[in-house]
Amino acid sequence: MRVLHFYRTYFPDTMGGVEQVIYQIARGTSAYGVETEILTLSKTKSEENLFIDNHLVHRARLDFQIASTGFSLSALLRFIQLAKQVDMIHYHFPWPFMDMVHFTSLVKKPSVVTYHSDIIRQKFLFNFYRPLMHCFLNHVDRIVATSPNYFATSQVLDQYRAKTEVIPIGLDKASYPKIRPELLQYWRTRVGDRFFLFVGMIRYYKGLHILLDAVKGTDFPLVILGSGPVEKELRRHAQRLDLKNIHFLGALSDEDKVALIDLSLAIVFPSHLRSEAFGISLLEGAMFGKPMISSEIGTGTSYVNIHNETGLVVPPSNPGSFREAMIFFWNHPEAAAEMGKNAEARYWQQFTSAHMAVRYVDLYQRLLEKSAGSFKVPQ
């Protein structure tokens, strides 16, 4: 079976959560004979193909962007060419240009869309996009929500309940690098071995200003791993608050990330808007046995992090509540460690890449059989 994934960005150009999901699907489904290709946009001048692990990445040149939506004429042409050669199209929502390509290409192949997030920020432009979005979601064969929490709270998905199913995001721990002892010692010397850690892109919905407000007046060491469009603004906020025990590390390698997770006391995840649909960094923390602090925003974050079981869940945009949760973990390391064990156990039960891959392969099979194809999942 050949499957074409279509999304606006991918490795190595960008390192976001959706990219990680696509990577894990491609890696996991390969065990069942699925050959994955990915079509994405790139700011680089070169449009040569790349192999990442076991899948082929086609890069089309980004022509221009409007409200974070990339457009590319060459991507439309490449999509028409590639879609004819594969058995299944796997879209990743939201990306309005993708909807346009779906209709203008006139390609008739079984299609599934992973619904990663509602559109939250671009409310004015969304009024113009809404008709196209509903045409697109009506036309695809199946919609996948990434958590039962998001499915239950999305007003958009509520209109497509009959064609939507839930497949939680999963990660393959074996795809993450092993920690070299010398690297672990390097970070232990630089930032210590008992700190709160945030990992992720520094975007408006991540709520990092709330986290900085929460640590004001405390001595808690805080490490922020990642970069993004509001990083400079966040650094200025830290200066205004006169925070001394904070480390902005920028974007680092996966090996550095794993080392820092290993050394940390807990993962902090203050996202306060529904743009944060799942929280891959939370899942990474759980995978490595770390307790978590997150906010209740009605999305998958509270499916990964169960209050008082795998961590603590506090009201959104509430620095005081976030601070209290941090104080609890700091003063009760045994309770924090126990929640970390629970988080890892839940990862193995619910969130492995193998669990996710089996369910996507089953979905692909059902769609192909419905369209007269047949692909049997190996036993």
Disulfide bonds with the S-S distance in Angstrom:
none
